[in-house]
């Protein structure tokens, strides 16, 4: 069965995957045996591959060009699969991970390149513009939100192109800027009768609540939008269609 006869455009045969990735079919089989590449989905007797498989092959090739062995790449993929914190993947000291009052977790360009070879070093300025990383000394860069960095990596793993993943990161940063502007105005321009000690206490107690509430409300709003897309309050059909197509 040729790739042209596959039902969906983003599905391809192993031969087509190999052609697009520029590797022999036997290499794809080897990567599957080593656990570096997920196996195909079955459509009848035919194994079909998707965009996420192609993205993974490109990632492996980029890491190999940077000098990483297949064993090292396997360890990295296992860390992502097991849900390791992004700080662990980057090899950062847990005590160095981002705190509310600190500029972020330090990361070198090499560490960022290991995690995001599709973007680093060629598009490091796009990461800065999107707010995913910030220049800082003496490490080179800081990661304000390891979760945002991990979200970007997950989008790329799912097969989304870098520009779409960066667009989501920019939206997160823009939303954070809007919330920060309102919160800062409240803290710096307290109404008459509010004591300084009360403002300080609000800042201490409220920042954790603010971070949690912002994340929860975003997820809640996503759910509402998906419900509206189905028209009947059930997000399952939308998610199923998107997962299959």
For each residue, the residues with C-beta under 8 A, 3 or more apart:
1: 5 6 13 46
2: 5 6 13 16
3: 6 11 12 13 15 16
4:
5: 1 2
6: 1 2 3 11 12 13 43 46 48
7: 11 43
8: 11 244 245
9:
10: 50 51 159 245
11: 3 6 7 8 43 48 49 50
12: 3 6 16 17 20 48 49 50 54
13: 1 2 3 6 16 17 46 47 48 49
14: 17 18 25 28 40 47 49
15: 3 18 19 25
16: 2 3 12 13 19 20 49
17: 12 13 14 20 21 28 49 53 54 57
18: 14 15 21 23 24 25 27 28
19: 15 16 22
20: 12 16 17 54
21: 17 18 28 54 57 58 61
22: 19 61
23: 18 27 28 57 61
24: 18 27 28
25: 14 15 18 28 29
26: 29 30
27: 18 23 24 30 31
28: 14 17 18 21 23 24 25 31 32 37 57
29: 25 26 32 33
30: 26 27 33 34
31: 27 28 34 36 37 57 60
32: 28 29 35 36 37 38 39
33: 29 30
34: 30 31 70 74
35: 32 74 77 78
36: 31 32 56 60 70 73 74 77
37: 28 31 32 53 56 57 60
38: 32 52 53 56
39: 32 47
40: 14 47 48 49 53
41: 47 48 49 50
42: 45 46 47 48
43: 6 7 11 46 47 48
44:
45: 42
46: 1 6 13 42 43
47: 13 14 39 40 41 42 43
48: 6 11 12 13 40 41 42 43
49: 11 12 13 14 16 17 40 41 53 54
50: 10 11 12 41 53 54 159
51: 10 54 55 159
52: 38 55 56 157 158 159
53: 17 37 38 40 49 50 56 57
54: 12 17 20 21 49 50 51 57 58 159
55: 51 52 58 59 118 156 157 158 159
56: 36 37 38 52 53 59 60 157
57: 17 21 23 28 31 37 53 54 60 61
58: 21 54 55 61 62 118
59: 55 56 62 63 117 118 156 157
60: 31 36 37 56 57 63 64 70 73
61: 21 22 23 57 58 64 65
62: 58 59 65 66 117 118
63: 59 60 66 68 72 73 76 114 117
64: 60 61 67 68 70 73
65: 61 62
66: 62 63 113 114 117
67: 64
68: 63 64 72 73 76 114
69: 72 73
70: 34 36 60 64 73 74
71: 74 75
72: 63 68 69 75 76
73: 36 60 63 64 68 69 70 76 77
74: 34 35 36 70 71 77 78
75: 71 72 78 79
76: 63 68 72 73 79 80 89 114
77: 35 36 73 74 80 81
78: 35 74 75 81 82
79: 75 76 82 84 88 89
80: 76 77 83 84 89 153 157
81: 77 78
82: 78 79
83: 80
84: 79 80 88 89
85: 88 89 97 146
86: 89 90 115 143 146 147 149 150 153
87: 90 92 94 96 97 105 146
88: 79 84 85 91 92
89: 76 79 80 84 85 86 115
90: 86 87 105 107 111 112 114 115 143
91: 88 111
92: 87 88 96 97 105 106 107 111
93: 96 97
94: 87 97
95:
96: 87 92 93 105 106
97: 85 87 92 93 94 105 146
98: 102 104 105 142 143 144 145 146
99: 102
100: 207 208 211
101:
102: 98 99
103: 134 136 142 144
104: 98 133 134 136 142 143 144 145
105: 87 90 92 96 97 98 142 143 146
106: 92 96 136 139 140 141 142 143
107: 90 92 111 112 133 139 140 141 142 143
108: 111 112 139 140 141
109: 112 113 120 121 124 140 141
110: 113 114
111: 90 91 92 107 108 114 115
112: 90 107 108 109 115 116 120 124 127 133 141
113: 66 109 110 116 117 120 121
114: 63 66 68 76 90 110 111 117
115: 86 89 90 111 112 120 149 153
116: 112 113 119 120 127 149 152 153 156
117: 59 62 63 66 113 114 120
118: 55 58 59 62 123 156 162
119: 116 122 123 124 126 127 162 166
120: 109 112 113 115 116 117 123 124 127
121: 109 113 124
122: 119
123: 118 119 120 126 127 162
124: 109 112 119 120 121 127 128 133 141
125: 128 129
126: 119 123 129 130 162 166
127: 112 116 119 120 123 124 130 132 133 166 169
128: 124 125 131 132 133 134 135
129: 125 126 170
130: 126 127 166 169 170 173
131: 128 134 144 148 169 170 172 173 176
132: 127 128 143 144 145 148 149 152 166 169 173
133: 104 107 112 124 127 128 141 142 143 144 149
134: 103 104 128 131 141 142 144
135: 128 140 141 142
136: 103 104 106 139 140 141 142
137: 140
138:
139: 106 107 108 136 142
140: 106 107 108 109 135 136 137
141: 106 107 108 109 112 124 133 134 135 136
142: 98 103 104 105 106 107 133 134 135 136 139
143: 86 90 98 104 105 106 107 132 133 146 149
144: 98 103 104 131 132 133 134 148
145: 98 104 132 148 149 172
146: 85 86 87 97 98 105 143 149 150
147: 86 150 151
148: 131 132 144 145 151 152 169 172 173
149: 86 115 116 132 133 143 145 146 152 153
150: 86 146 147 153 154
151: 147 148 154 155 168 169 172
152: 116 132 148 149 155 156 165 166 168 169
153: 80 86 115 116 149 150 156 157
154: 150 151 157 158
155: 151 152 158 160 164 165 168
156: 55 59 116 118 152 153 159 160 162 165
157: 52 55 56 59 80 153 154
158: 52 55 154 155
159: 10 50 51 52 54 55 156
160: 155 156 164 165
161: 164 165
162: 118 119 123 126 156 165 166
163: 166 167
164: 155 160 161 167 168
165: 152 155 156 160 161 162 168 169
166: 119 126 127 130 132 152 162 163 169 170
167: 163 164 170 171
168: 151 152 155 164 165 171 172
169: 127 130 131 132 148 151 152 165 166 172 173
170: 129 130 131 166 167 173 174
171: 167 168 174 175
172: 131 145 148 151 168 169 175 176
173: 130 131 132 148 169 170 176 177
174: 170 171 177 178
175: 171 172 178 179 214 218
176: 131 172 173 179 180 214
177: 173 174 180 181
178: 174 175 181 182
179: 175 176 182 183 210 214
180: 176 177 183 184
181: 177 178 184 185
182: 178 179 185 186
183: 179 180 186 187 206 210
184: 180 181 187 188
185: 181 182 188 189
186: 182 183 189 190
187: 183 184 190 199 202 203
188: 184 185
189: 185 186
190: 186 187 194 196 198 199
191: 194
192:
193:
194: 190 191 198 199
195: 198 199
196: 190 199 200
197: 200 201
198: 190 194 195 201 202
199: 187 190 194 195 196 202 203
200: 196 197 203 204
201: 197 198 204 205
202: 187 198 199 205 206
203: 187 199 200 206 207
204: 200 201 207
205: 201 202 208 209
206: 183 202 203 209 210
207: 100 203 204 210 211
208: 100 205 211 212
209: 205 206 212 213
210: 179 183 206 207 213 214
211: 100 207 208 214 215
212: 208 209 215 216
213: 209 210 216 217
214: 175 176 179 210 211 217 218
215: 211 212 218 219
216: 212 213 219 220
217: 213 214 220 221
218: 175 214 215 221 222
219: 215 216 222 223
220: 216 217 223 224
221: 217 218 224 225
222: 218 219 225 226
223: 219 220 226 227 235
224: 220 221 227 228
225: 221 222 228 229
226: 222 223 229 230 235 238 239
227: 223 224 230 233 234 235
228: 224 225 231
229: 225 226 235 238
230: 226 227 233 234 235 237 238
231: 228
232:
233: 227 230
234: 227 230 237
235: 223 226 227 229 230 238 239
236: 239 240
237: 230 234 240 241
238: 226 229 230 235 241 242
239: 226 235 236 242 243
240: 236 237 243 244
241: 237 238 244 245
242: 238 239 245
243: 239 240
244: 8 240 241
245: 8 10 241 242
